[in-house]
């Protein structure tokens, strides 16, 4: 305890309050665990799902990045690295798939992100991940961070979708210090506004640590921590910016210096988040529950190239090239037979989390809704290989700029152009075909060489696109303040109607 106190005293003034909270919780942990209570034999594991927001492929240390991420790297050393893990090119669709195991196109949540005025959310008839875990006996199901899956009605908020504890914000990007979106406070504890002061990353991690500490040792918990960094606005306490002054070069052009300064702030945000993840891992260790706690870390979409680094992958956030949809991902669970320090190169994706957790907690009956993902537990254990499968990506940017893609173990096709259901096959669209197994960086478009493959894959993406029903999230260009006549943002995003 002395070393912990000394380390905390050495922290900067901004982190003193965070350190004190962590120390106090650690003390109670030691007191409560002085006569260790081991989990009941056969007890389901604690499940911790951590999501970063806009981290690039090469923005983590274990991928050779130049940003300091020792805690994420620690997780990579102790866990299994998923080196071909796919998500959506934008955050809302990825989060919808994590919560349901389904492509969001089935219920109107894959077309774009969820804007402040949107009346949409995950339909209440679709069982979410926390609702499924409730059936498996998980009494404590906490969510701390960025939701972005519906907020016009209570039924669409975290507490309305199966979480017992919520702290964070409903909408997408907020000011990380004031916690406001469009001049309205968007920071909540359960359904009530929270006026807590501080940097959002620190507040989120404080609540996650508290939740773990207060969870009984003999009862499994589910903890979902979707951080809202390094998503814009690029903001972080100055001490983190100062760690990366070397990124701004005096001899760079003004335009390049501007980009370097964005990169500098962005890097500080990633390191601050890494410290927050470290606090979560530390409280799991100090409480003596690490062996039977599954920790899954992933990013929600590719990093934006105005600040992130996706090298050597092509493309970035909002594109369907690999840099937009292939992300860092790690899973650690010692008691579950996941041998640390391994890499899994099988083709896995975000919709696989729900069915994998379902298997882990022992639920065998079919889900009460359509699930597109696969159970990847045996693959993670090294006991099986992924089946030959297809993975679909979709982003409807504008009336004449619809993006669709399909990945298979051998091929990848991207189609960009007018809506595929409104034109003849191919139409005026740009078609790219890559032998993705041999060309992971998408350097060689071979569409002209394999017209049969192009036709076959176009038929598949057309069928996928046909799953979208009328309604759902609008295109970015269709958003407007008066999406419903007379609607105005609610005061502090609270007092939401039930439906």
N, C-alpha and C positions, 0 to 999 in steps of 0.2 A: 504493500500500500504506500510505503514511503516513496518508492520510485515513481509511482503514479502521481503522487502529490507534487513531487519535484518537477516532473515533466509538465504538469498542468500549470505550475507557477511560471514556468518559462514561456508559456504561450503568450501571444500578443494580447493587448487589451481587449480586442474584439472577441477573442475566443475564451476569455475568462469565464463568462457566464455559461458557455457551452461546456467547458471543462468541469465546472463545479457540478452541473447537473449530472454529467457522466460519472464523476467521482462518487457523488452521493448514491447514485443507482448502483455503482459497483460495490460500495460498502454494504448496502442492503443485500446485494447478491451474495457477498461473502458470509454475512450473518445468516442468511436463510439457507445457504448451502454448506454451513459448517458441519452439519450432519447430512451428507449428501443423500438426496432422494433420487434414485435412479428411475428412469421411465419404466412403466409397466412392461413386462415382457410381451412382445408382439404389438406394442403401441404404435400407432401410425406416426410417421415423422412430422416434425414441424416443417412447414413449407414457407420459404422466403423467396419471393419473386421480385427482383430488382430490375428496373428498366431505366436506362439513361435516355436522354432526349437530344438527338442530333450528333452523337459522337461518331467520328469517321473511323474507317477501317484501321488506319495507321495512327490513330490518336490514343492508342493504349500501348503501354510499354512492351507487353509481350508480343506485339506485332512489329516491334522495332521502332515505335514512334518516339518523338522527341518531347513528349509531355510526361511529367512525372506521375505515374499511377501505381505506386507500390502495393496498394491493397487489392486492386483489380488483378495485378500480377501475382500476388499471393494466392488469390482465388484460382488463377490459371495454373499455378504450380500444384495446388492441392486437389484441384478438380479435373474435369474432362473438358477440353477445349473443342467446341463445335465449329469447325473451320469452313463448313458449307451450310451455314444457317441463314435462312431467308425470311424476310419480313416484307411489309408493304413499303412503297416509296414515301408514304406520309404517315403521320402518327395515329390519327383516329382509326383508320382501318386496321392497323396492327393491333391497337389496344382492343378493338372489337373482336378480333380473332383470338387474342389471348384469353378474353373473358368467355368465349363461346366455343372455341374449336372449329368454328365455321368461317368460311369466306363471308365478309361483310356484305358482299354484293347480294346475298340472299335476303337481307333485311334492310337494305338501303344505307349501309354504313361503309361502303368501300369506294365510292365515287370521288370523295374529297375529304377534307377535314370538317370538323363540326364547328360552324361559326357561332358567334354569340347569340344571334337571333334565331338559330335553328330550333324548330319545334320537335326535332327527331331525337331518338335515342335507341338503345337496344330494346326491342319489343319485350314487354313483360312476359310473354308466353315462351320466351327462349331462356332456358336455364343458364345462369351465369356460373362462372367458376366458383365464387363464394357460395352460391346457392347449392351447387353440387356438393361442396365440401361440408355444408351444414348437414346434408343428409348423411354424410359419413361420420358425423359426430364432432366436427370442429365447431366448438362453441364460440371461440374468439377468432374473428376474421377482420383484420385491420387493414385499412388502406390510407396511406399517408403520402400526399403529393398531388400530381396533376391527373385529373380524371379525363376530361375532353371526350366524354361519351354521352352527352346529353345533360341538360340542366334547366330546361324550361319548366319541367314538372318534377315533383318529388320522386315519382316513380322511376325517373331516369337517372337519379343521382346515386352515388355509392351506397348510401343507407337504404335507398329504394331497390337496389340491385343485389342485396345479400350481404353487405358488409355491416358488421356490428360496431365498428369504430371507424371514423373518418376525420381526417384533418388535412386541409390543403385547399386546392382551388378547383372549381368546376370547369372553367373555360380553358382555352389554349394558353397562349403566352400572356404573362402578367409581368408587371414591374417586380423585380426580385427583392426590392427593399420596401416599397410601399404596399405591395400585394394588390395593386389595382389593375383593372382592365377597363379601358374606356372611361376613366375617371370614377369608376365604381369599385369599391373594395370587393375583391373576390378571394376571401380567405375565411375558412370556416372550420368549426369544430362541430361535428354532427350537422344539424341544420342551422346552427346559429353562427352569426358573424364572429370572427375572432379578431381581436385588436392587438395580438401579439406583435412585438417589434423584433426586427432582426432580418438577416439574410435568409431567404426561403430555404436554401439547402440545409442550413444549420437547424432551422425550425423543424423541417421534415425529419431529419435524422434524430433530433431530440425525441420526437414523438415515437419514432420507430424503436429507439432504445428503451423508452419507457414501456411501450407495449410488450416488448420481449421480457423485460424485468418483471412486469406485473402478471405475466402469464404463468399459471401453475405448472410446475415441472411435470406432473403426471397427466397433463392434458395437452394434446397437440394443438398448435395454433397455425393460422395462415396469415402471413404478413405480405402485403403487396406494397412496394415502395417505388412508384413511378416518379423519379426525379424530374424537375422541369429545367434542368441544365444539361448541356450548354446552349439550350435554345435561346433565341433572341427574346428580349433585348440583351445585348452583351454587357453584363454587369457582374462585378464581383468585388469584394473588398480589396483595397489597394495593395495589401500585403501579398496577395496572390499575383497581381499584375506585376509587382516588383520582382517576382521570381523569374520572370521571362523577359526582362529588359533586353537580353541578348538577341531576341527574335527581331528587333527593329534595327535595321542596318542604316548607318548614316549615309552610305553611298548609294542607297536605293533611290529609284525615281519616286516622285511624290505619290503617284498612283500605287506603286508597290509598297511604299511606306504605309499608306493608308490600310492596305490589306494586311501588312505585317502587324500593325497595331490592333486590328481586329483579331488576328491570330493570337496575339499576346494576351488579350482579355479572355478570349475563348479558352486558351490553354490554362489560365488561372481558374476558370470555372470548372474545367475538367478535374484539375488537381483538388480543388475544394470539394467536389463531389466524391472524389476518391477517398479523401479523409473521412467524409461522412459514411461511406461504405465501410471504411476501416472501423469506425465506432460500432457499426452494426455487427461486424464480424467479431469484434472484441467482446461485446456483451454476450454473444452466443458462446464464445470460448469461456469467459469468466463464469458463466452460469453452469457450465459443465454439460451442455446439451449439443455440442457440435457434431458428435458422431451420428446422432439421429435427427439432425436438422438438414434438410435439403435446401441448398442455396442455388438459385438460378439467376444468372445475370445476362442481360442482353440489351442491345440498343434497338430503338423503335424504327429507325429508317436510316438510310445513308446520310453521311454528314454533308452540309452545304459547303460548297467549295469556296465561298467568300471568306471562310475561316477554317474549315475542317480539312483533313487530309485523308483521302480514300485510296491513296496509292497502295499497290499498283492497279487497283480496280478502275475501270472506266466509269465515268458519270458520277452523279451525286444525288442528293435528296430531290424528289419529285421526278426523277428519271427512272426508266426501267432497265438501264444497264446495271451491271453487277454493283457498281458503286452506290446505286440507289436502293438496292434491296438485299445485299449480302452484308452481314454485320457481325461484329464481335459477339460471341456467346459462350458462356461457361456454365457448367453445372457441377456442384460438389455435394456428395452424399456418401460418406464413408460406409455407414451401416447398410446402405442399399447396394453395396457391391460395386460402386463406381471407383475404380482404381485411379488415383490421382496421377497427374503428369502425363496423361494420354491425350492424343488428338483423335477426333472422329471426323473423317472426311466424307461420311455419308451425307446425302442430300436430305436435310431436315428443315423444318420451318415453324413459324409462330403458331400455326393452328394445331401443332402437335402437342403443345403444352397441356391443353385441357384433357385430351384422352390419356396422356401419360400420367398426369396427376390422378385421374379417375382410376386407373389401374393401380397406382401406388397405394391409394387409400382403400382399395378392396371393393369398389363398386363394380359389379359385373353385369347389371341389367343395362339394356340399351338406353342411351341418353334420350330425354324427352324431346329432342329436336335433332335436326340433321347435323352431323359432325363430319367435317371434311378431313381433319387431321388424323394422324396415325399414332398409336402407342409406340414410343421410341425407347422404352426402358431396356429391352434386350439389346438394342443397338448400342445404347450408352454403356451397357455392361460388357460389350465386346462379344456377346453371345450370338449375334445375328447381324446381317447386313440389311440396309434399307431396301425395300422392294423397288422395282422399276416403277416410278411414279411420275406424275405430272404436277407442276406447280404453276398457278396462274397469278398474274399481276395485272392491275387495272388502275388507271387514273384518267378521269375525264376533265381535261384542262379547259377546253373551250369547245364550241360547236363544231369546229373543224380541226380539233386537236385532241382526239381521243387516243389514249395509249393502252395497248393490250400486249401481253407477253405470255409466253409459255416456256417453262424450263422442263427438260427431261434429262435423264442422265447423259444423253449424248448430244441433244440439240437444244438450241434456244432461238425462238423467233420473237421478234418485236415488230408490232404494227403500229404506225402512227399516222393519223389522218382523220377524215370524216368518220362519223359513227358507223361502225361496221355493219349494223343491222339496217342502215338506211342507204347503202350503196351496194353495187355489185361486188362480187368477191374481189378483194384487193382494192378496187376503186382507184382513187388517186393517192392512195396511202403510200408511205415509205415503208418498205419491207426490209428487215435485216434478219439474216439467218447465220448463226454461228455454230460451229462444232464445239460446244462449250466445254466438253471434256478435254479437248486438245487445245482449245483457244479460250482459256478462262478470262483473258483480258480483252476479249471481243475486238480483236484487231482486223479480222478478215471476214467480211460479209460474203457468204457463199450462196446467197439466194439464187443467183442466176444459174448456178451449177446444179441445183437440186430442186427443180420446179415441183416435182412430185411431193417432196418433203414439205415444201412451202404450202402446197394446197392442203395436205393432210393436217398440218398444224393450224392453218387458218380456219379450217372447219372446226377444230377443237376450240379455238379462242372465240369463234362466233357462237358456239354452243354455250360457252362459259358466259359470254356477255348477255345471252338471252335469259340468264337467271335473274337479271335485274328487273324488278317490278316497278311500276310507276310510283313516283314519290321518292322519299328518301332524301339524303343530303343533296343540296343543289351544287351546280358547278360554281367555282370561285367567282366567275364573271356575273353570275346571276344573283349574288348576294346583295342585299340592300336593307337599309334600316327599316323600311315599311313592308317587310316580307308578309306581315299580317297587319292589316289596317288598324291603326290605333295602338299597336304594341310598342312598349317602351321597356328598356332594360329595368329590371326591378332594383329597388334600392339595396345596395350591397349584395346583390344576387341572393337574397333570402326571401322568406315569406312566399315560397313557390307554391302554386296550386297543386293539388294532388293529381289532376289530369286535365 
